[in-house]
Amino acid sequence: MMEIWLASLLLVVGTTLGSFMVLFFRGKTPPSLNVSLSFAGGVMLTASFTSLILPAAERGGFFKTALGVVLGFGVMAFVERLFPHEHLTIGQEGILPFWLYPFRIYRRVW
């Protein structure tokens, strides 16, 4: 059980370090932003496959692991549709249900 927590911690640290690269390239050209975001995504994919999905398949079997991955994709698709956010290319997306109004995030102009 401790290995699972350590693998999850490694995933969080790697993703955080990869995404912090964006702060160092602030004000630079968009290709540097693309590189840093791609690096963070690569760290997340590598860590999730090597530290989470493969051990889960060994312990729980293929079908339980596949079900967990599919449910994870479903939850993320639901969150993507539910919470409003803004993309650079297509603009605002998502809906905000009335019960989440107290948790609205207002856009700050820098």
C-alpha positions in Angstrom: 0.0 0.0 0.0 2.9 2.3 0.7 4.2 1.9 -2.8 0.9 3.2 -4.2 1.1 6.3 -2.0 4.7 6.9 -3.0 3.9 6.4 -6.7 1.0 8.9 -6.4 3.3 11.4 -4.7 5.9 11.0 -7.5 3.1 11.7 -10.0 2.1 14.9 -8.2 5.7 16.1 -7.8 6.6 15.4 -11.4 3.5 17.1 -12.7 4.0 20.1 -10.5 7.6 20.5 -11.5 6.7 20.2 -15.2 3.9 22.7 -15.0 6.1 25.2 -13.0 8.2 25.5 -16.2 5.4 27.8 -17.5 6.3 30.3 -14.8 9.9 30.5 -15.9 8.9 31.1 -19.5 6.3 33.8 -18.8 6.3 36.5 -21.4 8.2 34.3 -23.9 6.9 33.1 -27.2 4.1 30.5 -27.3 6.4 27.6 -28.5 8.1 27.6 -25.1 4.7 27.4 -23.4 3.9 24.5 -25.7 7.1 22.7 -24.8 6.5 23.1 -21.0 2.9 21.9 -21.2 4.0 19.0 -23.3 6.7 18.1 -20.8 4.1 18.2 -17.9 1.7 16.0 -19.9 4.5 13.5 -20.7 5.4 13.3 -17.1 1.8 12.6 -16.2 1.4 9.9 -18.8 4.7 8.2 -17.9 4.0 8.3 -14.2 0.4 7.1 -14.5 1.4 4.1 -16.7 4.5 3.0 -15.0 3.5 3.8 -11.4 -0.2 3.3 -11.3 -1.8 1.4 -14.2 0.8 -1.4 -14.6 0.8 -2.3 -10.9 -3.0 -2.1 -10.8 -3.2 -4.5 -13.7 -0.8 -6.9 -11.9 -2.8 -6.8 -8.7 -6.4 -6.4 -9.8 -6.4 -7.8 -13.3 -7.0 -6.3 -16.7 -10.8 -5.8 -16.4 -10.8 -4.0 -13.1 -7.9 -1.8 -14.2 -9.7 -1.0 -17.6 -12.9 -0.3 -15.7 -11.0 2.2 -13.4 -9.4 3.9 -16.4 -12.7 4.2 -18.3 -14.4 5.5 -15.2 -11.6 8.1 -14.7 -12.1 9.3 -18.3 -15.8 9.5 -17.7 -15.4 11.6 -14.5 -13.0 13.9 -16.3 -15.3 14.3 -19.2 -18.1 15.2 -16.8 -16.0 17.8 -15.0 -14.9 19.2 -18.4 -18.6 19.7 -19.3 -19.8 20.9 -15.9 -17.4 23.6 -14.9 -16.9 26.7 -17.0 -13.4 27.4 -18.3 -11.8 29.1 -21.2 -9.8 27.8 -24.1 -7.4 30.0 -26.1 -8.8 28.8 -29.4 -12.5 28.2 -28.9 -13.3 30.6 -26.0 -15.6 29.8 -23.1 -17.0 26.4 -22.5 -19.0 24.5 -19.9 -22.0 25.3 -17.7 -22.3 26.3 -14.1 -25.2 24.8 -12.2 -27.0 27.1 -9.8 -25.8 25.1 -6.7 -22.2 26.0 -7.6 -22.7 29.8 -7.8 -21.0 30.4 -4.4 -17.8 28.8 -5.8 -17.6 30.9 -9.0 -14.1 32.0 -10.0 -14.0 35.5 -11.3 -11.5 36.3 -14.1 -8.8 38.7 -13.1 -7.2 40.9 -15.7 -3.5 41.0 -15.3 
